[in-house]
């Protein structure tokens, strides 16, 4: 458990990432992409920090501001 780290639902994370809830479900099903998630009962949830970490990884991996070789 992570105190002071709010849980987010699929619709909330979808809104933050600007993807559909179906995309998040697909990512979870395939295990190939997306922020770390887990279940509480039947509901899939995400820690806010996990979503932020995922965004940071995507930014680092795909940023156009990375240094370019001459």
N, C-alpha and C positions, 0 to 999 in steps of 0.2 A: 504494500500500500504506500502511496505517496501523499503524505499530508499536504494540504494547501495546493494540490494540483487537481483542478476541477476535471471531471469526466465530461466528455462530449459524446453525443449520439451520432449515428450515421448522417442524418440530415444536417446537423450542425457542422460536421467535418466536411461534408460535400459542399456546403455553402462557403466555408473558409477556403477550400482548395479550388472552388469553381468547377467542380465536376458533378456528375449526377450521382445519386445514391447507388444506382446500379453499377456505375464504374467502381465505386468503393467496394461493393459486394464482389465484383469480378476480381479485383485486385486481391481481396482477402481469400477468395476461393482458390486462385491460382498460386498465391503466395509469392508472386513475382514483383510486386510493387506495392506502394502505399505505406502509410504510417502503421506502426505497431498497434494492434488492437487485441481485445480479449472479451470474453463474455461474462456477464453477471446474469445468471439465470439464462434466459433466452435472448437477452438483449446484448448486442455488440456495442462496446464502448471504447473510447480512446482517451488516454490522458492528454491534456492540453500540451504538455511538454513533448510528448511523442509526435504530435502533429507539427509542432515548431521545429523539432529535430529533423523531421522528414523534409520540411520546406527548406531548411538550411542545407541539407545534403543535396537536394535538387538544385539549389542555387549554386552551390560550389561546383557541382558536376557540369552544369550547363551555362554558366555565366558567360556572357559575351564580353565582360570586362576583364577576363583573365589575360595575363600577359601573353602576347603573341610573339612568336619568333620572327626575326626580320627576314 
